[in-house]
């Protein structure tokens, strides 16, 4: 921990591991996790105004199983703390796995732990992470990323997803699923890995086309050509193309593809509908067209996406 960090970055994963301990005790087994919260100074005031008592940083030579770094808006100040960064760099060498929650990835980067790795952070910080650590491959669409012994997660509550994945790896699917049920969260989020919806990502850039995007989302199987969209927006085709690129940085056709892929992700993860039927429902026309769009947007085939992200029972 470090001063002014995000409370949920600590409390979310902490509760997952604590609940896993409870589940194992209830089954007559010894609790698998010995949990410690540590910081350079204590108590640590969170950005929510709640102070947390923490233990002192243990000696860097002592082995540790899992080392998790929290995040928060003050992470860049923490990156300037040479003693903390140095301790982290040394401590990581003795850990079986190292992880970050949300913007905690910047602290991992400051410690040299992201070199040549895939990683993710809060969607609002992905571009900066890629800029600050040029040798890191930033996956903006992931909820969490595992690259060998390095784990990173997206914004805030994604730390819960990361911790559940660790529990599943350590103890098994049944315990992880039981913890997810207790905490009333998904073991794997339906709809896949996107941190936030395509429509919300468009709204972050402009509100000018909100009504058009809402209409598109409800008519994905229909003709969504530029002439049709221009008529719907009450603009000429040339004007639509120019304004759309200016405000969103992509063409209307690419935006339609993103919305169709997102809708297909949701259906692949939450239904048993055949891929061919999903392709028609989402406006791709054919399974092959949907497959090409998936590779462009998700770098994975629809069948593989379903295998990885489908909800239990689907």
Buried (B, 14 or more C-beta within 10 A) or exposed (E): BBBBBBBBBBBBBBBBBBBBBBBBEEEEEEBBBEEEBBBBEBEBBBBEEEEBEBEEBBEBEEEBEBBBBBBBBBBBEBBEBEEBBEBBBEBBEBBEBBBBBBBBBBBBBBBEBBEEBBBBBBBEBBEBBBEBBEEBBBBBBBBBBBBEBBBBBBBBBBBBBBBBBBBBEBBEEEBBBBBBEBBEBBBBBBBBBBBBBBBEBBBEEEEBBEEBBEBBBEEBBEEBEBEBBBEBBEBEBEEBBEBBEEBBEBBBBBBBBBBBBBBBBBBBBBBEBEBEEBBBBBBBEEBEBBBBBBEEBBEBBBEEBBEEBBBEEB
